[in-house]
């Protein structure tokens, strides 16, 4: 590629968490389409 030879990209493993599906909601779009969405329990990832 066109990256400089001295450039280094450090990559760290992704932080993962587990949560529970509380409910499934339905929203109505402006054209009348029904769009499902998930309501999840809060989960803390990455500290802070």
C-alpha positions in Angstrom: 0.0 0.0 0.0 0.9 3.6 0.4 1.5 3.6 4.1 4.8 4.9 5.4 7.3 2.2 6.2 7.7 3.4 9.8 4.0 3.4 10.6 2.9 0.7 13.0 -0.8 -0.1 13.9 -1.2 -1.6 17.3 -4.3 -3.8 17.7 -5.7 -5.0 21.0 -8.2 -7.8 21.5 -11.8 -6.7 21.6 -13.6 -6.4 25.0 -16.7 -8.6 25.2 -19.6 -8.7 27.5 -22.8 -10.7 27.9 -26.2 -9.3 28.5 -29.9 -10.4 28.5 -32.6 -9.6 26.0 -35.4 -8.0 28.1 -37.9 -7.3 25.4 -38.4 -6.6 21.7 -40.0 -3.3 20.8 -41.5 -2.2 17.5 -41.2 1.3 16.0 -43.1 2.6 13.1 -41.1 4.3 10.4 -42.2 7.4 8.5 -43.4 5.2 5.6 -45.4 2.9 7.9 -42.8 0.1 8.1 -42.6 -1.8 11.4 -39.0 -2.0 12.7 -38.2 -4.3 15.6 -35.5 -3.3 18.1 -33.9 -5.0 21.1 -34.2 -3.8 24.7 -31.2 -5.1 26.6 -30.0 -5.2 30.2 -27.2 -2.7 30.8 -23.7 -4.2 30.7 -20.4 -2.6 31.7 -17.4 -3.1 29.4 -14.0 -1.6 29.6 -14.1 -0.3 33.2 -14.1 3.4 33.7 
